[in-house]
Protein backbone atom coordinates (compact mmCIF):
# COMPACT_ATOMS: atom_id res chain seq x y z
CA UNK A 1 0.00 0.00 0.00
CA UNK A 2 1.30 3.45 -0.85
CA UNK A 3 1.72 6.20 1.71
CA UNK A 4 -1.28 8.13 0.37
CA UNK A 5 -3.48 5.03 0.42
CA UNK A 6 -2.44 4.20 3.98
CA UNK A 7 -3.31 7.76 5.04
CA UNK A 8 -6.76 7.45 3.42
CA UNK A 9 -7.44 4.09 5.11
CA UNK A 10 -6.46 5.55 8.50
CA UNK A 11 -8.58 8.66 7.90
CA UNK A 12 -11.60 6.48 7.09
CA UNK A 13 -11.02 4.31 10.11
CA UNK A 14 -10.69 7.30 12.40
CA UNK A 15 -13.51 9.45 10.99
CA UNK A 16 -16.23 7.27 9.47
CA UNK A 17 -18.80 5.75 11.83
CA UNK A 18 -18.36 2.33 10.20
CA UNK A 19 -14.56 2.71 10.35
CA UNK A 20 -13.79 1.18 6.96
CA UNK A 21 -13.62 2.03 3.28
CA UNK A 22 -16.63 0.98 1.27
CA UNK A 23 -16.39 -1.91 -1.15
CA UNK A 24 -18.19 -2.36 -4.48
CA UNK A 25 -20.39 -5.00 -2.82
CA UNK A 26 -21.74 -2.30 -0.48
CA UNK A 27 -23.15 -0.41 -3.48
CA UNK A 28 -24.29 -3.65 -5.10
CA UNK A 29 -26.22 -4.70 -2.00
CA UNK A 30 -28.04 -1.36 -1.93
CA UNK A 31 -28.92 -1.66 -5.62
CA UNK A 32 -30.04 -5.27 -5.18
CA UNK A 33 -32.37 -4.19 -2.38
CA UNK A 34 -33.85 -1.35 -4.42
CA UNK A 35 -34.62 -3.58 -7.39
CA UNK A 36 -36.03 -6.36 -5.21
CA UNK A 37 -39.65 -6.97 -4.25
CA UNK A 38 -38.75 -5.85 -0.71
CA UNK A 39 -38.50 -2.28 -2.02
CA UNK A 40 -41.58 -2.47 -4.25
CA UNK A 41 -43.35 0.37 -2.42
CA UNK A 42 -40.38 2.76 -2.56
CA UNK A 43 -40.89 5.39 -5.24
CA UNK A 44 -37.99 7.73 -4.64
CA UNK A 45 -35.35 8.26 -1.97
CA UNK A 46 -31.85 9.54 -1.41
CA UNK A 47 -29.93 6.63 0.06
CA UNK A 48 -26.33 7.46 0.90
CA UNK A 49 -24.15 4.36 0.82
CA UNK A 50 -21.15 6.06 2.39
CA UNK A 51 -20.43 4.47 5.75
CA UNK A 52 -21.95 7.42 7.59
CA UNK A 53 -19.76 10.10 5.99
CA UNK A 54 -22.76 12.27 5.04
CA UNK A 55 -24.05 12.13 8.60
CA UNK A 56 -20.68 13.10 10.06
CA UNK A 57 -20.31 15.93 7.55
CA UNK A 58 -23.71 17.37 8.50
CA UNK A 59 -22.91 17.14 12.20
CA UNK A 60 -19.55 18.87 11.73
CA UNK A 61 -21.16 21.66 9.70
CA UNK A 62 -23.74 22.28 12.45
CA UNK A 63 -21.04 22.84 15.06
CA UNK A 64 -18.77 25.17 13.08
C-alpha positions in Angstrom: 0.0 0.0 0.0 1.3 3.4 -0.9 1.7 6.2 1.7 -1.3 8.1 0.4 -3.5 5.0 0.4 -2.4 4.2 4.0 -3.3 7.8 5.0 -6.8 7.4 3.4 -7.4 4.1 5.1 -6.5 5.5 8.5 -8.6 8.7 7.9 -11.6 6.5 7.1 -11.0 4.3 10.1 -10.7 7.3 12.4 -13.5 9.4 11.0 -16.2 7.3 9.5 -18.8 5.8 11.8 -18.4 2.3 10.2 -14.6 2.7 10.3 -13.8 1.2 7.0 -13.6 2.0 3.3 -16.6 1.0 1.3 -16.4 -1.9 -1.2 -18.2 -2.4 -4.5 -20.4 -5.0 -2.8 -21.7 -2.3 -0.5 -23.1 -0.4 -3.5 -24.3 -3.6 -5.1 -26.2 -4.7 -2.0 -28.0 -1.4 -1.9 -28.9 -1.7 -5.6 -30.0 -5.3 -5.2 -32.4 -4.2 -2.4 -33.8 -1.3 -4.4 -34.6 -3.6 -7.4 -36.0 -6.4 -5.2 -39.6 -7.0 -4.3 -38.8 -5.8 -0.7 -38.5 -2.3 -2.0 -41.6 -2.5 -4.3 -43.4 0.4 -2.4 -40.4 2.8 -2.6 -40.9 5.4 -5.2 -38.0 7.7 -4.6 -35.4 8.3 -2.0 -31.8 9.5 -1.4 -29.9 6.6 0.1 -26.3 7.5 0.9 -24.1 4.4 0.8 -21.2 6.1 2.4 -20.4 4.5 5.8 -22.0 7.4 7.6 -19.8 10.1 6.0 -22.8 12.3 5.0 -24.1 12.1 8.6 -20.7 13.1 10.1 -20.3 15.9 7.5 -23.7 17.4 8.5 -22.9 17.1 12.2 -19.6 18.9 11.7 -21.2 21.7 9.7 -23.7 22.3 12.4 -21.0 22.8 15.1 -18.8 25.2 13.1 
